[in-house]
Amino acid sequence: MSQSLKFVQEHLDEAAPTDVSEVFGAWQALVERLRAKVADRFELERDPSTEVLEDFGSETGPRGRVRAYTGPEIDWMVHSHMENAAQGFCNVHLTIWLGPQVKVPHFGMALGCFPQGWVYLDSVPRSYLVTDTESFDRYFEPVNERWEQVRNDHPEMEPFVSRSAFVRAGLSPTAFCYMAPADQQMTDLVTELAEEHLDRWLRWVDEAEAVPAEERPALAAADEAIRRNIAERDPANVMGDRFFGPETTHRLVRALWGGDRVLARPLDR
């Protein structure tokens, strides 16, 4: 099985322009279904800092939207997209960062095209798993069989390997991160994996024990540092610069980690 040691922008620049509007619509619909399920489970309020990002870009070219939410159990949830689908690029996100009341991994999900289909589904660790074997055994080892099954049974799914060492360092050992032709076969598999991913994560949250109060400030600080570093050091931020300019991209990156948030974090409520 081959591996693509490239940045997102390299894949896009090396491919012929391809209209991926149909797949973009499918990704949006899938993420919206999952977001609605999350909204049924958690109390959420949109942070006013992202209202300015409700609709940005041009009428006939690249466009995007960022909505961020917080609540008693959720530190920061991002539901966003950025696209120039007619020219072969789209990216749809649903990332959910929990408050420090539990130590369940955060929920990571991004779907895209450039113009090959791309999927990232991961449970973002909140500790060093080599020493925190309790978290490893509870949240990651049980997913390994499914991870192996996808690798073994779906040769069309090519592992996506970033050139960025930081990006690779941010993946858990059971991250689903692949590229494949953006067709119905990929859509069906990604839909199945994404729904499993969310249902499993919601079950983890419901079954989690409370973190002792004295441990919560350190956990909240580490969570924000992880989120900020991932947002600021993403090599794909150059796509934002290309489509929307550095000023808007700076605002987008801050929205992804909550740099301009108005509403209080769960720890401060």
PAPA-541010 format. One record per residue (C-alpha): x, y, z; residue number from 0; residue in three letters; chain. Coordinates in nm, 2 decimals, decimal comma, padded with zeros to 4 digits. Layout:
BEGIN
+--------+--------+--------+-----+------+-------+
:   east :  north :     up :  nr : rest : kette :
+--------+--------+--------+-----+------+-------+
:      X :      Y :      Z : NUM :  ALA :     A :
...
+--------+--------+--------+-----+------+-------+
//
This chain:
BEGIN
+--------+--------+--------+-----+------+-------+
:   east :  north :     up :  nr : rest : kette :
+--------+--------+--------+-----+------+-------+
:  00,00 :  00,00 :  00,00 :   0 :  MET :     A :
:  00,15 :  00,33 : -00,11 :   1 :  SER :     A :
:  00,17 :  00,64 :  00,11 :   2 :  GLN :     A :
:  00,14 :  01,01 :  00,01 :   3 :  SER :     A :
:  00,41 :  01,21 :  00,19 :   4 :  LEU :     A :
:  00,27 :  01,54 :  00,08 :   5 :  LYS :     A :
:  00,11 :  01,85 :  00,21 :   6 :  PHE :     A :
: -00,26 :  01,92 :  00,13 :   7 :  VAL :     A :
: -00,16 :  02,20 : -00,10 :   8 :  GLN :     A :
:  00,08 :  01,98 : -00,30 :   9 :  GLU :     A :
: -00,20 :  01,73 : -00,37 :  10 :  HIS :     A :
: -00,43 :  02,01 : -00,49 :  11 :  LEU :     A :
: -00,16 :  02,18 : -00,70 :  12 :  ASP :     A :
: -00,06 :  01,86 : -00,87 :  13 :  GLU :     A :
: -00,41 :  01,76 : -00,97 :  14 :  ALA :     A :
: -00,62 :  01,88 : -01,26 :  15 :  ALA :     A :
: -00,91 :  02,11 : -01,15 :  16 :  PRO :     A :
: -01,20 :  01,88 : -01,06 :  17 :  THR :     A :
: -01,55 :  01,98 : -00,95 :  18 :  ASP :     A :
: -01,61 :  01,82 : -00,61 :  19 :  VAL :     A :
: -01,94 :  02,00 : -00,53 :  20 :  SER :     A :
: -02,13 :  01,67 : -00,50 :  21 :  GLU :     A :
: -01,89 :  01,52 : -00,25 :  22 :  VAL :     A :
: -01,88 :  01,85 : -00,06 :  23 :  PHE :     A :
: -02,26 :  01,84 : -00,03 :  24 :  GLY :     A :
: -02,24 :  01,48 :  00,10 :  25 :  ALA :     A :
: -01,97 :  01,57 :  00,36 :  26 :  TRP :     A :
: -02,18 :  01,87 :  00,47 :  27 :  GLN :     A :
: -02,49 :  01,66 :  00,51 :  28 :  ALA :     A :
: -02,31 :  01,39 :  00,71 :  29 :  LEU :     A :
: -02,14 :  01,64 :  00,95 :  30 :  VAL :     A :
: -02,47 :  01,82 :  01,00 :  31 :  GLU :     A :
: -02,64 :  01,50 :  01,10 :  32 :  ARG :     A :
: -02,37 :  01,43 :  01,35 :  33 :  LEU :     A :
: -02,38 :  01,79 :  01,48 :  34 :  ARG :     A :
: -02,75 :  01,76 :  01,54 :  35 :  ALA :     A :
: -02,69 :  01,44 :  01,75 :  36 :  LYS :     A :
: -02,44 :  01,63 :  01,96 :  37 :  VAL :     A :
: -02,68 :  01,91 :  02,01 :  38 :  ALA :     A :
: -02,94 :  01,67 :  02,14 :  39 :  ASP :     A :
: -02,70 :  01,54 :  02,40 :  40 :  ARG :     A :
: -02,52 :  01,86 :  02,52 :  41 :  PHE :     A :
: -02,63 :  02,21 :  02,62 :  42 :  GLU :     A :
: -02,45 :  02,44 :  02,37 :  43 :  LEU :     A :
: -02,44 :  02,81 :  02,31 :  44 :  GLU :     A :
: -02,28 :  02,97 :  02,01 :  45 :  ARG :     A :
: -01,99 :  03,20 :  02,10 :  46 :  ASP :     A :
: -02,05 :  03,55 :  01,96 :  47 :  PRO :     A :
: -01,68 :  03,58 :  01,85 :  48 :  SER :     A :
: -01,76 :  03,35 :  01,55 :  49 :  THR :     A :
: -02,07 :  03,54 :  01,42 :  50 :  GLU :     A :
: -01,85 :  03,75 :  01,20 :  51 :  VAL :     A :
: -01,74 :  03,42 :  01,03 :  52 :  LEU :     A :
: -02,09 :  03,30 :  00,94 :  53 :  GLU :     A :
: -02,02 :  03,36 :  00,57 :  54 :  ASP :     A :
: -01,69 :  03,48 :  00,43 :  55 :  PHE :     A :
: -01,53 :  03,47 :  00,09 :  56 :  GLY :     A :
: -01,66 :  03,56 : -00,26 :  57 :  SER :     A :
: -01,99 :  03,49 : -00,43 :  58 :  GLU :     A :
: -01,84 :  03,29 : -00,71 :  59 :  THR :     A :
: -01,51 :  03,16 : -00,56 :  60 :  GLY :     A :
: -01,38 :  03,04 : -00,23 :  61 :  PRO :     A :
: -01,62 :  03,06 :  00,06 :  62 :  ARG :     A :
: -01,64 :  02,94 :  00,42 :  63 :  GLY :     A :
: -01,82 :  02,94 :  00,76 :  64 :  ARG :     A :
: -01,71 :  02,89 :  01,12 :  65 :  VAL :     A :
: -01,95 :  02,83 :  01,41 :  66 :  ARG :     A :
: -01,81 :  02,77 :  01,75 :  67 :  ALA :     A :
: -02,00 :  02,66 :  02,06 :  68 :  TYR :     A :
: -01,94 :  02,61 :  02,43 :  69 :  THR :     A :
: -02,14 :  02,48 :  02,72 :  70 :  GLY :     A :
: -02,13 :  02,33 :  03,07 :  71 :  PRO :     A :
: -01,96 :  02,01 :  02,94 :  72 :  GLU :     A :
: -01,81 :  02,14 :  02,62 :  73 :  ILE :     A :
: -01,51 :  02,37 :  02,62 :  74 :  ASP :     A :
: -01,51 :  02,44 :  02,25 :  75 :  TRP :     A :
: -01,69 :  02,28 :  01,95 :  76 :  MET :     A :
: -01,62 :  02,39 :  01,60 :  77 :  VAL :     A :
: -01,86 :  02,32 :  01,31 :  78 :  HIS :     A :
: -01,70 :  02,48 :  01,00 :  79 :  SER :     A :
: -01,62 :  02,45 :  00,63 :  80 :  HIS :     A :
: -01,40 :  02,61 :  00,37 :  81 :  MET :     A :
: -01,44 :  02,53 :  00,00 :  82 :  GLU :     A :
: -01,36 :  02,61 : -00,35 :  83 :  ASN :     A :
: -01,54 :  02,30 : -00,46 :  84 :  ALA :     A :
: -01,57 :  02,39 : -00,83 :  85 :  ALA :     A :
: -01,19 :  02,39 : -00,84 :  86 :  GLN :     A :
: -01,14 :  02,07 : -00,64 :  87 :  GLY :     A :
: -01,11 :  02,18 : -00,28 :  88 :  PHE :     A :
: -01,33 :  02,14 :  00,03 :  89 :  CYS :     A :
: -01,28 :  02,09 :  00,40 :  90 :  ASN :     A :
: -01,56 :  02,02 :  00,66 :  91 :  VAL :     A :
: -01,49 :  02,01 :  01,03 :  92 :  HIS :     A :
: -01,66 :  01,89 :  01,35 :  93 :  LEU :     A :
: -01,42 :  01,90 :  01,64 :  94 :  THR :     A :
: -01,54 :  01,88 :  02,00 :  95 :  ILE :     A :
: -01,32 :  01,97 :  02,29 :  96 :  TRP :     A :
: -01,45 :  01,86 :  02,63 :  97 :  LEU :     A :
: -01,43 :  02,05 :  02,95 :  98 :  GLY :     A :
: -01,21 :  01,92 :  03,23 :  99 :  PRO :     A :
: -01,49 :  01,75 :  03,42 : 100 :  GLN :     A :
: -01,40 :  01,42 :  03,24 : 101 :  VAL :     A :
: -01,09 :  01,29 :  03,08 : 102 :  LYS :     A :
: -01,24 :  01,13 :  02,77 : 103 :  VAL :     A :
: -01,04 :  01,20 :  02,46 : 104 :  PRO :     A :
: -01,16 :  01,49 :  02,25 : 105 :  HIS :     A :
: -01,36 :  01,42 :  01,93 : 106 :  PHE :     A :
: -01,18 :  01,50 :  01,60 : 107 :  GLY :     A :
: -01,33 :  01,49 :  01,26 : 108 :  MET :     A :
: -01,25 :  01,65 :  00,93 : 109 :  ALA :     A :
: -01,36 :  01,55 :  00,57 : 110 :  LEU :     A :
: -01,23 :  01,70 :  00,25 : 111 :  GLY :     A :
: -01,13 :  01,68 : -00,11 : 112 :  CYS :     A :
: -00,82 :  01,81 : -00,28 : 113 :  PHE :     A :
: -00,95 :  01,67 : -00,52 : 114 :  PRO :     A :
: -00,91 :  01,31 : -00,39 : 115 :  GLN :     A :
: -01,14 :  01,24 : -00,10 : 116 :  GLY :     A :
: -00,98 :  01,27 :  00,25 : 117 :  TRP :     A :
: -01,09 :  01,17 :  00,59 : 118 :  VAL :     A :
: -00,96 :  01,23 :  00,94 : 119 :  TYR :     A :
: -01,13 :  01,07 :  01,24 : 120 :  LEU :     A :
: -00,95 :  01,06 :  01,57 : 121 :  ASP :     A :
: -00,99 :  01,05 :  01,95 : 122 :  SER :     A :
: -00,75 :  01,33 :  02,06 : 123 :  VAL :     A :
: -00,55 :  01,20 :  02,36 : 124 :  PRO :     A :
: -00,54 :  01,42 :  02,68 : 125 :  ARG :     A :
: -00,23 :  01,25 :  02,82 : 126 :  SER :     A :
:  00,08 :  01,06 :  02,72 : 127 :  TYR :     A :
: -00,05 :  00,72 :  02,65 : 128 :  LEU :     A :
:  00,28 :  00,53 :  02,70 : 129 :  VAL :     A :
:  00,26 :  00,63 :  03,07 : 130 :  THR :     A :
: -00,12 :  00,67 :  03,10 : 131 :  ASP :     A :
: -00,19 :  00,31 :  03,02 : 132 :  THR :     A :
: -00,54 :  00,33 :  03,18 : 133 :  GLU :     A :
: -00,65 :  00,58 :  02,91 : 134 :  SER :     A :
: -00,48 :  00,37 :  02,64 : 135 :  PHE :     A :
: -00,65 :  00,05 :  02,75 : 136 :  ASP :     A :
: -00,99 :  00,21 :  02,79 : 137 :  ARG :     A :
: -01,01 :  00,43 :  02,48 : 138 :  TYR :     A :
: -00,76 :  00,32 :  02,22 : 139 :  PHE :     A :
: -00,68 : -00,05 :  02,24 : 140 :  GLU :     A :
: -01,05 : -00,14 :  02,19 : 141 :  PRO :     A :
: -01,06 :  00,06 :  01,86 : 142 :  VAL :     A :
: -00,74 : -00,11 :  01,73 : 143 :  ASN :     A :
: -00,93 : -00,41 :  01,58 : 144 :  GLU :     A :
: -01,15 : -00,18 :  01,37 : 145 :  ARG :     A :
: -00,85 :  00,03 :  01,27 : 146 :  TRP :     A :
: -00,67 : -00,29 :  01,15 : 147 :  GLU :     A :
: -00,98 : -00,41 :  00,97 : 148 :  GLN :     A :
: -01,00 : -00,09 :  00,76 : 149 :  VAL :     A :
: -00,63 : -00,11 :  00,68 : 150 :  ARG :     A :
: -00,66 : -00,47 :  00,57 : 151 :  ASN :     A :
: -01,00 : -00,48 :  00,39 : 152 :  ASP :     A :
: -01,00 : -00,15 :  00,21 : 153 :  HIS :     A :
: -00,69 : -00,12 : -00,02 : 154 :  PRO :     A :
: -00,86 :  00,17 : -00,19 : 155 :  GLU :     A :
: -00,80 :  00,38 :  00,13 : 156 :  MET :     A :
: -00,45 :  00,52 :  00,10 : 157 :  GLU :     A :
: -00,30 :  00,63 :  00,43 : 158 :  PRO :     A :
: -00,25 :  01,00 :  00,44 : 159 :  PHE :     A :
:  00,09 :  01,08 :  00,58 : 160 :  VAL :     A :
:  00,17 :  01,45 :  00,62 : 161 :  SER :     A :
:  00,52 :  01,58 :  00,56 : 162 :  ARG :     A :
:  00,48 :  01,78 :  00,89 : 163 :  SER :     A :
:  00,63 :  01,60 :  01,19 : 164 :  ALA :     A :
:  00,41 :  01,80 :  01,41 : 165 :  PHE :     A :
:  00,10 :  01,68 :  01,23 : 166 :  VAL :     A :
:  00,21 :  01,32 :  01,26 : 167 :  ARG :     A :
:  00,29 :  01,37 :  01,63 : 168 :  ALA :     A :
: -00,07 :  01,48 :  01,69 : 169 :  GLY :     A :
: -00,23 :  01,16 :  01,57 : 170 :  LEU :     A :
: -00,33 :  00,89 :  01,81 : 171 :  SER :     A :
: -00,24 :  00,53 :  01,73 : 172 :  PRO :     A :
: -00,59 :  00,46 :  01,61 : 173 :  THR :     A :
: -00,64 :  00,76 :  01,39 : 174 :  ALA :     A :
: -00,83 :  00,70 :  01,07 : 175 :  PHE :     A :
: -00,65 :  00,93 :  00,82 : 176 :  CYS :     A :
: -00,69 :  00,83 :  00,46 : 177 :  TYR :     A :
: -00,72 :  00,94 :  00,10 : 178 :  MET :     A :
: -00,93 :  00,77 : -00,17 : 179 :  ALA :     A :
: -01,12 :  00,84 : -00,49 : 180 :  PRO :     A :
: -01,41 :  01,06 : -00,39 : 181 :  ALA :     A :
: -01,68 :  00,82 : -00,50 : 182 :  ASP :     A :
: -01,98 :  00,65 : -00,34 : 183 :  GLN :     A :
: -01,77 :  00,37 : -00,20 : 184 :  GLN :     A :
: -01,56 :  00,61 :  00,00 : 185 :  MET :     A :
: -01,87 :  00,81 :  00,11 : 186 :  THR :     A :
: -02,04 :  00,49 :  00,24 : 187 :  ASP :     A :
: -01,73 :  00,38 :  00,43 : 188 :  LEU :     A :
: -01,66 :  00,73 :  00,58 : 189 :  VAL :     A :
: -02,03 :  00,76 :  00,68 : 190 :  THR :     A :
: -02,01 :  00,43 :  00,86 : 191 :  GLU :     A :
: -01,69 :  00,51 :  01,04 : 192 :  LEU :     A :
: -01,80 :  00,86 :  01,13 : 193 :  ALA :     A :
: -02,12 :  00,74 :  01,29 : 194 :  GLU :     A :
: -01,94 :  00,47 :  01,48 : 195 :  GLU :     A :
: -01,69 :  00,73 :  01,59 : 196 :  HIS :     A :
: -01,95 :  00,97 :  01,73 : 197 :  LEU :     A :
: -02,16 :  00,70 :  01,89 : 198 :  ASP :     A :
: -01,86 :  00,55 :  02,06 : 199 :  ARG :     A :
: -01,74 :  00,89 :  02,19 : 200 :  TRP :     A :
: -02,09 :  00,98 :  02,33 : 201 :  LEU :     A :
: -02,09 :  00,65 :  02,51 : 202 :  ARG :     A :
: -01,75 :  00,72 :  02,66 : 203 :  TRP :     A :
: -01,87 :  01,06 :  02,78 : 204 :  VAL :     A :
: -02,18 :  00,91 :  02,94 : 205 :  ASP :     A :
: -01,97 :  00,64 :  03,12 : 206 :  GLU :     A :
: -01,68 :  00,86 :  03,23 : 207 :  ALA :     A :
: -01,60 :  00,92 :  03,59 : 208 :  GLU :     A :
: -01,56 :  01,28 :  03,71 : 209 :  ALA :     A :
: -01,21 :  01,43 :  03,73 : 210 :  VAL :     A :
: -01,12 :  01,55 :  04,08 : 211 :  PRO :     A :
: -01,17 :  01,92 :  04,11 : 212 :  ALA :     A :
: -00,81 :  01,99 :  04,20 : 213 :  GLU :     A :
: -00,69 :  01,83 :  03,88 : 214 :  GLU :     A :
: -00,92 :  02,02 :  03,65 : 215 :  ARG :     A :
: -00,72 :  02,35 :  03,60 : 216 :  PRO :     A :
: -00,42 :  02,17 :  03,47 : 217 :  ALA :     A :
: -00,62 :  01,95 :  03,24 : 218 :  LEU :     A :
: -00,80 :  02,26 :  03,10 : 219 :  ALA :     A :
: -00,48 :  02,44 :  03,04 : 220 :  ALA :     A :
: -00,33 :  02,14 :  02,86 : 221 :  ALA :     A :
: -00,64 :  02,10 :  02,65 : 222 :  ASP :     A :
: -00,62 :  02,47 :  02,53 : 223 :  GLU :     A :
: -00,25 :  02,44 :  02,46 : 224 :  ALA :     A :
: -00,31 :  02,13 :  02,24 : 225 :  ILE :     A :
: -00,60 :  02,29 :  02,06 : 226 :  ARG :     A :
: -00,40 :  02,61 :  02,00 : 227 :  ARG :     A :
: -00,09 :  02,44 :  01,88 : 228 :  ASN :     A :
: -00,28 :  02,22 :  01,64 : 229 :  ILE :     A :
: -00,47 :  02,52 :  01,49 : 230 :  ALA :     A :
: -00,16 :  02,75 :  01,46 : 231 :  GLU :     A :
:  00,08 :  02,49 :  01,33 : 232 :  ARG :     A :
: -00,14 :  02,33 :  01,07 : 233 :  ASP :     A :
:  00,05 :  02,34 :  00,74 : 234 :  PRO :     A :
: -00,28 :  02,36 :  00,55 : 235 :  ALA :     A :
: -00,33 :  02,71 :  00,69 : 236 :  ASN :     A :
: -00,16 :  02,82 :  00,36 : 237 :  VAL :     A :
: -00,49 :  02,73 :  00,19 : 238 :  MET :     A :
: -00,66 :  03,00 :  00,39 : 239 :  GLY :     A :
: -00,40 :  03,25 :  00,30 : 240 :  ASP :     A :
: -00,44 :  03,16 : -00,07 : 241 :  ARG :     A :
: -00,82 :  03,18 : -00,07 : 242 :  PHE :     A :
: -00,90 :  03,45 :  00,18 : 243 :  PHE :     A :
: -00,57 :  03,63 :  00,27 : 244 :  GLY :     A :
: -00,36 :  03,64 :  00,58 : 245 :  PRO :     A :
: -00,59 :  03,87 :  00,79 : 246 :  GLU :     A :
: -00,90 :  03,64 :  00,75 : 247 :  THR :     A :
: -00,69 :  03,33 :  00,80 : 248 :  THR :     A :
: -00,55 :  03,47 :  01,12 : 249 :  HIS :     A :
: -00,91 :  03,52 :  01,24 : 250 :  ARG :     A :
: -01,00 :  03,17 :  01,13 : 251 :  LEU :     A :
: -00,72 :  03,01 :  01,32 : 252 :  VAL :     A :
: -00,80 :  03,20 :  01,63 : 253 :  ARG :     A :
: -01,16 :  03,08 :  01,60 : 254 :  ALA :     A :
: -01,05 :  02,72 :  01,58 : 255 :  LEU :     A :
: -00,89 :  02,73 :  01,92 : 256 :  TRP :     A :
: -01,10 :  03,00 :  02,08 : 257 :  GLY :     A :
: -00,85 :  03,28 :  02,09 : 258 :  GLY :     A :
: -01,13 :  03,55 :  02,07 : 259 :  ASP :     A :
: -01,39 :  03,36 :  02,27 : 260 :  ARG :     A :
: -01,65 :  03,57 :  02,46 : 261 :  VAL :     A :
: -01,82 :  03,30 :  02,67 : 262 :  LEU :     A :
: -01,66 :  03,15 :  02,97 : 263 :  ALA :     A :
: -01,49 :  02,81 :  02,97 : 264 :  ARG :     A :
: -01,66 :  02,53 :  03,16 : 265 :  PRO :     A :
: -01,39 :  02,56 :  03,43 : 266 :  LEU :     A :
: -01,49 :  02,92 :  03,49 : 267 :  ASP :     A :
: -01,87 :  02,88 :  03,51 : 268 :  ARG :     A :
+--------+--------+--------+-----+------+-------+
//
